[in-house]
Each structure stands twice: as structure tokens, then as C-alpha cells.
Amino acid sequence: MTDSTAGTETSVSAESSGDVETELSRDMSLFDITFIGVGAMIGAGVFALTGFAAGLAGPALTVAFLLNGFVALFTAVSYAELGAAFPEAGGGYLWVKEALVDPNGFYAGWMSWFAHAVACSLYAVTFGVFLTEFIVYGTGLTHEFVLFGFLTPGLLEKVLAVGMVALFAFINYRGAEETGKAGVVVTGIKVSILAVFVAFGLLATVNTPQWPQKFVGSPGFAPNGAIGIIGAMGFTYIAFEGYEIIVQSGEEVVDPGENVPKAVFYSLAIVVPIYILVAFAALGGIEVVPELAERAGVAADAPTWRLLGNLGELGIIEAAGQFVPYGVPLLLVAGLTATMSALNATVYSSSRVSFAMGRDRALPEAFSQIHEDKRTPHIAIFLSAVLIAAMAVTLPIEAVAASADIMFILLFVQVNWTVIKMRKTHPDLPRTYEVPYMPWPPLIGIVLQFLLTPFLLSALGLKVGLGPDSHGFIALVTTVLWMGLGLVVYYGYSQQKEKEKLEEETPTVVAEQAPAPERTTREERLLVPIANPESVDQLMGTAFDVAADRNAEIEVMSVVTVPQQTPLSEGRKFVSEERAVLDSALEFAENEYPDVPVSGTIRIGHEVAPAILNTVEQNDIDVVLMGWRGQGRRRDVALGSNVDRVVTQAGCDVLVQRIGDQPAVDDILVPTAGGPHAEFAAEVARALARANDARVEILTVADPGEPADASEGLLEMTASVLEDIETTRTRIESDDIAGTIVEESAGVDVTVIGASRESLLQQLVVGAIPEAVGRRAQSTVIMAKRDLGITSFLTRWLRGSRR
């Protein structure tokens, strides 16, 4: 995989990413990286969110945590496969940017930046609450204190939160960061304290008469029903973003292909039981005493889950104060340690994501500036800290957590989609771990995570409704505003800057045109990328037939590719090798079709597909005609990597012709299922038939028992496009559409077929019909895809691959 952001999060002092890997020391063991994941998952979230989640799910919080582990597993498998294949800093942002079309890549970074910033603000707010509680505990102040005439507990919490954000921003600016070994120690302390909490909580539970009533008594095990359980799942789902941290550490891990997947699964196996036990111990061990009931605003006979819910981030702290010796200071120390550790990590990760986006020009280049002395991205750190502090001051902790959850859910959805796409577009990755039963696990993960969001928002509105005072409403508005701002930034700034970067990466070094007696202005432009001189005659013959029918001029292009780490200027040394291809195409044009205007260009780039897409964008291309070999060892690649990327991303009509032996064109087959792609295929068949005086057979394959009227309508519509061509019409009933088309193509010279109208799920599971025909048919096959404007844009966004 090529990557302009590799290494940005672990070695920001480097001027470029090309040599970063040789500077890194892979010295972290499986134990180290597993504990990094455990530490990220058992961070401030378990201390701050358990109480709130208990108020949503009731005693069923234990089930919510168990189900959360189940849901997380379907995304964890995607992280395991991609993290093992790409042991580089960058994580989900890096993969989405590589695999999916923009603005997916932009939004992955945009959401990751915001999600880490929001998570950091959650940790900052929690730190302020815990430290304020520690001050109250240690000084004997009441919870209603007012210092200096204005400093209330609520204000002090916000001041402390902003102060800690500023402190860790300064630490990151100075270049200091927590090491893996220190993280293991901190995680060990947190887990040990939680183990003590669980042990004493279980002891207090079993020593309480009729303790089962705390779980199954009135108003029941799940007082808020499914909404409460799934809402608690969504609310605490932020805890499971730990596998994002694991894969970010892949560059420093010994044998990452083996250890990264293991660490992902081991950390989940450790964390989920801990969460369940903490929830059980807190619900069963705490008692509703008058002092706590008054403070929480609940009745003296209220259930323990309601008490914990109203105590919020102090829920398990107060529980520990009842049944753990020195429980309050012990849990506060653990909570403060966890929040400081998490603050440092998330200030670091948030600023590095924005730094990477600045270097990619998705954000202003100021984000990518490196301080001359400290060699850290000081502007990215400062702006990220401002964003974190603003949210810590303005948003309630529940809304902060919910906003982060929504962003991480959307990012995880993108990662699940990426692992599906990369199975097709990157088949040769060194996959030491592969997701089984593809594509079902990531698809299930996508569905389950989408289900979490509305239930999360609904559950947060249980207490105060879904009006403007609801934390769910605030989280939703915050998310919508951030996503809307992202659209403004992308289309107002990032898209143009990325185009400029693309032009820099694929410069035109040769531009020629074949002589033509009459170089009149043509209505359209047809682009023909050619890499092999053997493909010239076949591709150019089709190009001229289509160009004549559409009144188009032809542009032939070839691409000189150089390795990612090689400067583009070095590619000029190899231009002469591609010059032969260009000269062959121009000579063919001059000899065979002297009346059609033809020009040629050679571009230099790190990849072929971006060069083609850049040419389409810059030269206002209307049609692209690409060659495709059809067979070979990469059978699981959808049309081949470069072809697939152009088909899904080009903002114009696309034709893909399978290269092979092509006799004279006398008979043409046009399979049709209706729709704009089939109509485009008929137009191409018409162009070929006119140029070669050929006959056309129109074929439709109907489901067995389907009324003939529908098929007749399809045949008639296609025939209307071919009105001046000799045609025959054939209707066949069959369950095997691709096989039937292949059989019918045996008696023709060319088959022209429109892009698939199958559902997205069908294409992922069984493969697209046109591609199957292209691989299996004996005749020449041309696949036609019409650009559908906004529809094509949405399709490219959902389906598009980066390569």
C-alpha cells in the first residue's frame, strides 16, 4: 500500500515518510501491545460512564456490556485483518483513505479528529470531577462549597478540565509522551484497583440479604426495556475503541502480523468480563443510604441502578466508598490516573490526525507545520487543544460521551466497509489473519453499529424527553453540525487542494497530436489509456467507432509509474519506454482514421489510476475506454485494481473492453435488463454496428415463470436505440443470468453489456454479472457504465475503491 501519511503519528520529526520504517524499533511484545489495548478500553470510560449506563439499562447493564463485546467483535475482526496487513501508524483513517473514494477518506480523518478530541474532552471533564471530589474528600468541604465568592464545584470542575488539557497540550508540544512500558504499568494499577473493587463488591453483594432483588425486583431486570439496554451499549461503546490504539502501535510491535490480531482479541477477552464484573459489583454492593439518596435526588427506597445513574460519573466511586476499605480515595486515584493517561494519549492522537490531514492538504497546511526546535506539530496540537477545551466547557458529560460514540461508530462502519473492499482491490496483501466467512462479519458489524445510534439517542432522552434539553439531542446536533462543517471544508477547500496535489503527483510531460486534415471542434472527448502496444489496435478500433458515432475527438494517454518513495522527477528517465506506446497509437490513427482528431499525453505518477482520474477531471473527458485482460492470478480483483478505481470514481461514462483475439465484427450481442447502463451499452453496440455493418442480437434473461410482457418492453426499448440497425430479439428464461449470456455469446464476435443492476449485497457475495460474463465469454466483451450524476456520486461514495 502506498501511503503519504505513514509514520506521521510515531515520528513527526521526519520530513517525509519514505524512510520512516527503517528508523523504528520493533521492540514491543504481544504482552505490551495487549495491555495497551486493555488500558485504552479500561480507561476513564469505566470510571465515568458505568454509573450513567446503569441509569439507562438498570441491572441489565451486565447484559449490555456482554452484548457490547459481541458487537465489538464484528469490527475487531476487521481491525485485526487490516492491522496485521498494514502495521503502520494511521489506523482507520489510513485504510479508509486508501480504500474508499473521497469524501470517505476526508470524513474518516475529520471524524477521527473529532472523535478523539471529544473523547479527550470526556476524560478532561472526568478528571475535573474526580479531582474536585478528591479535594472535597480530603479537605472536608461540602459538595455545595463556594470558594472566593464565585468558585463553585461545577466551575472548578471546568477550570481543572481546561487546565489539564492545556498541560497535556504543552507536554505534547514539548515532545514528551507516554511509553509503552509506562502504559503497561498504569494499566496494571487500574486493573488491580478494579479487581479489588470487584472482590469487595461481590463480597458485599452476597452478604446482603435478598440481594437478588437488586437485580430482578421492581421495576424489573431491564426497567427501560430494549431501548435502555441498547442505549447503554451505545453510550459505553467508546470504551471499545481500544483496538484503534492497538493498530496505531503496529510499527513498534515484534512480528505485527502475528501479534496485532492476537492483541485485538486478547484485549477484548480480558476487558468484557471486567466490565461485566464491575457492573455487577456496583449494582449489588451499593446500598441506598439517606445521604446518597438525598445527594442523588432519589427516594430512600429507590433501586440501586437508579442511584448509580443519578450519581453519574461518581457512581462507582461512591459505591467503592461503601464496601471497599479506603474505597473513595483508592478509586479516585485510579480514576485520576486513568484520565491523565487517556488525556495524554488522546491529545496526542487527535493532534496527529489533524496533522496528517494538513499534510494531505485535507486541512490547511498550517496543521502540518513542524516546530523547528521541538519537532512537533505545534499548530495541530494547539488547535486540537482548543477544540477539546471548548467541548469540555460547553457540553454536558453525557452529551460529550454520546458525540464521541456516534463518531467512532461511523468510523468503525467505514473500516468494516474498507475490509470488504480491500479483499477485492488489494488481494495480494500479506494477510496473516483473514476475517472468516467474508463478507458477513463486517456487514453484520455495520448493521449492528447503525442500530446502536438511534437507540443511544433515544435512551439519553428517557429522563428529560427528546427536546433541546436532552443529552441525546445535544449529541445529535453536535454531530450534525460537525458533519455539516466537514462538507463545507471539503467542498470549499479540501477538494480543490487535493486536485492541486494530484496534478503535482501526475504531471504531463509529453503532449502530442496526430495530424488530421480537418481539426474541427468535436462535441465530446474520449480518453483511451494504453499500457501495452499489443492493445493498441483493438482499443483504438473500438475508440474510433465510438468516437465517430458520438462526434468525439480521442485522447490517448500512457502513464510512467515510479515507486512511492521515488521523486516524480526521476520518472522522466523512463518516458521513452512509454513513448513507443503513444507513437504506435498515433500512427494507427493517422493510417486508419485520418479524419478523427487524436492527441496523446504521457503522465508521470506513483499510481496509474490517479493519473487517469486527473486527466478525466482536467480535460473534461466524456468517455473513458480501458482495456482489461480478464483472466490471470488476481481473479478476486473486481476488473483489476486500476480499472476498478476508474470505473467507480470517474465522473464520466466508462467502457471496459476485455483484451483478446478479436475477429471482424459481424455479429454483436447486447444483453439487457433495462436502465441507463443498458441503454449506454446499446448506444455502443449501435456505434460498432454502424462502423462494421454488423448485426445485433438483443437478449433478455427472465426469471422462470415471469410474464413475457415485461421482457418484451425491455427488448422494445433497446431496439429503439438500435432503430437503423439489423436486429433480432431473444428472450430466455433462466435462473443463471451470467451463464445464459455466456452461452449466447458463443456465436457472436462482440458482447456489449451494461453495468450490473444487482443489489450491492449480491455483488459482494456472488460477484457482478458483467464481470462474470467478461471473464467467461469467448467473444470480445465490452462493459458499459454510464455516469449518472448525483446517483453515480453516491454509488462511488458507497462502493468506490481507492485502487
Buried (B, 14 or more C-beta within 10 A) or exposed (E): BEBBBBBBBBBBEBEEBBEBBEEBEBEBBBEBBBBBBBBBBBBBBBBBBBBBBBBBBBBBBBBBBBBBBEBBBBBBBBBBBBBBBBBBBBBBBBBBBBBBBBBBBBBBBBBBBBBBBBBBBBBBBBBBBBBBBBBBBEEEBEEEBEEEEEEEBEBBBBBBBBBBBBBBBBBBBEEEBBEBEEBBBBBEBBBEBBEBBBBBBBBBBEEBEEBEEBBEEEEBBBBBBEBBBBBBBBBBBBBBBBBBBBBBBBBBBBBBBBBBBBBBBBBBEBBBBBBBBBBBBBBBBBBBEEEBBEBBEBEEEBBBBBBBBBBBBBBBBBBBBBBBEEBBBBBBBBBBBBBBBBBBBBBBBBBBBBBBBBBBBBBBEEBBBBBEEBEBBBBBBBBBBBBBBBBBBEBBBBBBBBBBBBBBBBBBBBBBBBBBBBBBBBBEBEBBBBBEEBBBBBBBBBEBBEBBBBBBBBBBBBBEEBEEEBBBBBBBBBBEEBBEEBEEBBEEBBBEBBBEBBBEBBBBBBEBBBEBEEBEEBEBBBBBBBBEBEBBBBBBBBBBBBBBBBEBBBBBBBBBBBEBEEEBEEBBEBBEEBBEBBBBBBEBBEEEBEEBBBBBBBBBBBBBBBBBBBBBBEBEBBBBBBBBEBEEEEEEBBBBBBBBBBBBBBBBBBBBBBBBEBEEBEBBBBBBBBBBBBBBBBBBBBBBBBBBEBBBBBBBBBEEEEEEEBBEEBBEBBBEBBEEBEBEBBBBBBEEBBBBBBBBBEEBBBBBBBBBBBEEEEBBEEBBBBBBBBBBBEBBBBBBBBBBEEEBBEBBBEBBBBB
